[in-house]
Amino acid sequence: MSKDQTASQSLCLDPNGGLPRLLEIMARLRDPETGCPWDIEQNYTTIVPYTIEEAYEVADAIEQGDMAELEGELGDLLLQVVYYTQMGGEDGHFTFETVTKAIADKMIHRHPHVFGAESRDKSAQQQTADWEKIKAAERAAKGQTKPRTLDGVARNLPALTRAVKLQKRAARVGFDWPETTQVLDKIKEESAELIEAADTLPHDKQVEEFGDLMFVMANLGRHLNIDPEEALRAANRKFTRRFEYIEDALEKRGKTPAQSNLTEMDGLWDQAKLAEKSKP
């Protein structure tokens, strides 16, 4: 083993090696001669699903209030960043150091009220408006001479999250219903159109009308200060709890859901609801 290899091995096995240790581990995993075959085969595109999954697992740990789990999930998410920067360095695009420098510079530039001479005596709403002005100036500096209101809203966000972000951007320039009741009226209109489409229109038009209804529902959540993604995740968890209650109750009766029927399971569902309401 060469001197460099010995130093690399020593760092990788050092439990106190910190971030340099993690970066070296990833470099070793990606080494075309001595690395892991699976890691060597990966590219930017193949890693994306894992990045998205890890971000959701971080969110899940936070929602569960499990700090030990959150610690592990944050490590998994950090590994994704290290993975991309290792590939970026191999391709000559960027490195972990250039990525961290870029984000640090961005935070300094976008917070003149913290790191500069600008006053901090302003509301969070004004700070958000100033943030958008700074971002617009950054886009102009990059040659984007005709910035659009919806620029920068990532296309690969979860659909409900992206819907809310698009609506917030449009609202900043006055394209928004001033009253929640107007959103509710729009929901009634879109619901009626979906029902009509289901009876008279082809499937692709039904999909379109369903999407319109979902978009307005996301808008209602925004007006009520409700995150639709968070609300739907909560609904998913509630459904899971109640259906597992049904399975457990059926098991006590010597049955599985497939051996039951809707009437029986619906009755157990109501029991699950009552059991939840009776909890302090």
Secondary structure, DSSP 8 states (H G I E B T S, - for coil): --HHHHHHHHHHT-TT-HHHHHHHHHHHHT-TTTS-HHHHH--HHHHHHHHHHHHHHHHHHHHHT-HHHHHHHHHHHHHHHHHHHHHHHHHTS--HHHHHHHHHHHHHHH-HHHHSSS---S-HHHHHHHHHHHHHHHHHHTT--S--TTTT--TTS-HHHHHHHHHHHHHHTT-S-SSHHHHHHHHHHHHHHHHHHHHHS-HHHHHHHHHHHHHHHHHHHHHTT--HHHHHHHHHHHHHHHHHHHHHHHHHTT--GGGS-HHHHHHHHHHHHHHHHH--
